[in-house]
Amino acid sequence: MTREGILFIISAPSGTGKTTLSKELIDFFPQLRQSVSFTTRPMRAGEVNGRDYHFVSRETFDVMVAAGDFAEWAEVHGNRYGTALETLENARRGGFDLLLDIDCQGAAQIRKSYNRGVFIFILPPSFEELQKRLEGRKTDSPDVIGRRILNARTEVREAVWYDYIVVNEDLSVASANLKSILRAEGCRRERVLPPIAERFGISMEE
């Protein structure tokens, strides 16, 4: 009894803990996989084509854009990144769940072009705490941190259209809340009934 795979889209301001939380979900749920994007940037040492990214030429990427092959795509620092519709459809039909870690603009594109998925926004407890976390990483200059905070003030306004909002004040609590969301979505009537209706003689009509 295989149900359709579920697409989970997670967005959050930089420094909120999205990457750590996403990894915990991947490690916890055996049926959940990380979406692999297409990119035109060169492969870095240690990266594997098809695992980290699908590395393609600019020409190939442009052809895919023209053909409408992407659910979302963007250009960042001169390189293009995109999520293929085929990737999402293969997961849905194959019955495995897919996790997509993406910014608000990309999430909005997917909502419009694909019209499927569960959208989750992760918030920091406050902008002050977010700044402390960014400073604590000791990887960015004060100017970069300032820009990230400004971007975060814009990004949090997008949370109003997401399906779920999780505040990452305590990592273990936020992780537990995310796991609860994924479990609950897997038990939704419209996901569970189709593969078992015939076996149990259940009518799909209310």
Secondary structure, 3 states (H helix, E strand, C coil): CCCCCCEEEEECCCCCCHHHHHHHHHHHCCCEEECCCEECCCCCCCCCECCCEEECCHHHHHHHHHCCCEEEEEEECCEEEEEEHHHHHHHHHHCCEEEEECCHHHHHHHHHHCCCCEEEEEECCCHHHHHHHHHHHCCCCHHHHHHHHHHHHHHHHHHHHCCEEEECCCHHHHHHHHHHHHHHHHCCHHHHHHHHHHHHCCCCCC
